[in-house]
Amino acid sequence: MKREFSYFKRGNQYFPLIDVELIGPKDSLVVKALIDSGASFSLFRPEIANYLGIPVNIGRKLYFQGIKGKIVGYLHQITMRLDHKKFDCYIAFSKELDASFNILGRNNFFLLFLITFNEKNQRILIEENEGDNKK
């Protein structure tokens, strides 16, 4: 898999957002998520977990430090699809998330792909990390 995405424009700014499909026990949902190389974990809004049929509070409780302080989130392993590639991904859901976007962090999402940010042209190139498949 090799795919290029355009940045998403919001107001006067552009953001490296992509559409990903999250697959839960009850339903699936396509959502926009910010590819954030500065985030250790993926962090999403709890309404998404509720829609998918995932009870937020039964996940592993973690604390996340952000610009505005510490928030609590609950880590779950769920199935995600990017284009035609389906894989398991760890996502924390937090009622305290007040960022504008859902966040795709480094913990296991970045392990699966080679991600190139092209700020000048406002593009993201994502390709499957073939090196891991040869083990």
Summary of the structure (lengths in Angstrom):
residues: 135
radius of gyration: 14.8
end to end distance: 18.2
largest distance: 44.4
contacts: 378
relative contact order: 0.26
helix: 16%
strand: 55%
